[in-house]
Amino acid sequence: MIKIDNLSYSFPKKDLYNKISFTLEEGQHCAFIGASGSGKSTLIDIIMDPERYMFDGKLEMDSNCRIGYVSQFSQLDKTKETTVFEYIAEEFIKLQNEITSICTEMETSSDIDTLLEKYQESLDAFDAIDGDDFESNINKKLNLANLSKHKDRMISELSGGEFKLIQVIKEMLNKPDLMIMDEPDVFLDFENLNSLKSLINSHKKTMLIITHNRYLLNHCFNKIIHLENTELQEFDGRYIDYNLSLLQTKIELQELAIADDEEIERNEILIDKLRERATYNAEASNGRALKARVKIQERLEARRIKAPFVDIKQPNINLATDNEIEETVALKVNDYRVAFDEMLLENVNFEIKSTDKVALIGSNGMGKTTLMREIFKNNHECVEINNDIQVAYLSQMQGEILNESNTILEEFFDAGFETYREIRSYISKYGFEEEIINQKIGSLSGGEKNILQLAKVSSSKANMLLLDEPTSHLDTYSQIALEKAIENYNGGILMISHDYHFIINCMDYVLMIEDKTIRKMSMRKFRKMIYATYFDKDYLEIEQKKKSVESKIALALIDSDFELAKTLSEELEELIKLL
């Protein structure tokens, strides 16, 4: 279906791909993985519209290939006056109306042949998307995604997560030859994540999906393409098997590569000695010995094993406070309520201490983000923030905190930094190289924007953080860095998240939205609720251990500690058997 051969592409100051190749066969479900900012979304754009890009290499795809697309940044149109059913059925209804209109026109027109041709084209298009059964098919997909109850709701009333699933259903039912989705899991609650898994697994045609979500990676794909450091690795099989194979290959190749480097270095020392001897002693034998040794060096260089990509671009996130205070009540919410067309929250009462780390949990559309914004604005009669508390906010809507028309440099001048050197030094810790300091924020990837938000939040030195989906778009190593930063942070945190492991690893307790109000829940009860309702306990616990071991192997490779890496690899293999 798609064949990419030796494709290279660069931005003005950044190489994205260096002679990458892969194929995508009909019916494959392919996960596209890689670090934030590595160029995954750009490659998707190239596949969808190759004429816009000047790249080297070949991209082969059937010119008649119909592509369905769900963007990572799709926004809900609150003004759209249509129901969920009408929104999904848009293409079907349009074709039905075309067919009806042509039939009406044929009753009075003399140009029957032209109209018959148009009629057949519309009928073929309608048949291609199984138009005769479209109502039944829509109902089946809504039921599969547990969204049947929303069928007659207005699109404008949906939460962002609900709308994302509706978009997925709409694109699937239009029967594209290739379905492309860019981080469709972002912002989905536990129930909707399971719904997305069911939708992906029910789809019989070819899929190419960018995701960092381990749950989807482990349950939905039979092919992996991995982009890292301008290179691409291709694997036919499950993500679990790929990750083990990748780590084992890295251990083997890096060990061989270091041995090669050592041999080349020893040979270079010999060449230097022979060159020095030949300089002071012009005997022919010295010249021949030097030439022979240089030839050996050339052969060593030619057969040199290339080290696999092991560079971990992990940002150095440091959530520090300028104004630590003794433990006290930092935030009080008293009798809060919020309603739009219907009541979302009422009788909400809770308080958070200055050192508490708290997760605010609830299904999509329950008012979590609305409450978080009210706390940040601090002008609501039901919200009271201690005078000694300085609050910083990370928004899931990145444009709320970042001016996307700014360059990175301008953004941090606006944040109070005084010199170019100070900004360059600061953001380099977060993985932003000097070459992109003058790049517009709007051109960054979703993960890079979230890292930039974290850098901005961190620079405020606030002693209470409001974090709305902080792990969205982040790759694994950025998530690990954020976990460590939260663990070391001395202030209070209120965090909205649907990342189960992140909540378990970072938070002290949970505020759970139930029956339009909020109740406090211990981590032990939260775990039990998750196990009973959403995810298998054994799977979650094994997956957490796996993730930890994989990270330890990667760090061991950075330190060239091969014995430790091999021992951990065996441990990882045993964990995979349990899955």
WOTAFEN-V252835 format. One record per helix or strand of 2 or more residues. SS is the DSSP state (a for helix, b for strand). FROM is the first residue (numbers start at 0). LEN is the number of residues. If there is no record, write none. Layout:
ss:SS from:FROM len:LEN
ss:SS from:FROM len:LEN
//
This chain:
ss:b from:1 len:10
ss:b from:13 len:11
ss:b from:28 len:6
ss:a from:39 len:9
ss:a from:49 len:3
ss:b from:55 len:6
ss:b from:66 len:4
ss:a from:83 len:5
ss:a from:89 len:17
ss:a from:111 len:17
ss:a from:130 len:14
ss:a from:147 len:3
ss:a from:154 len:3
ss:a from:159 len:14
ss:b from:177 len:5
ss:a from:189 len:13
ss:b from:205 len:5
ss:a from:213 len:7
ss:b from:222 len:6
ss:b from:230 len:6
ss:a from:238 len:42
ss:a from:283 len:19
ss:b from:328 len:11
ss:b from:342 len:11
ss:b from:356 len:5
ss:a from:367 len:10
ss:b from:382 len:3
ss:b from:390 len:4
ss:a from:397 len:3
ss:a from:407 len:7
ss:a from:419 len:9
ss:a from:433 len:3
ss:a from:440 len:3
ss:a from:445 len:14
ss:b from:463 len:5
ss:a from:475 len:13
ss:b from:491 len:5
ss:a from:499 len:7
ss:b from:508 len:6
ss:b from:516 len:6
ss:a from:522 len:11
ss:a from:536 len:22
ss:a from:561 len:17
//
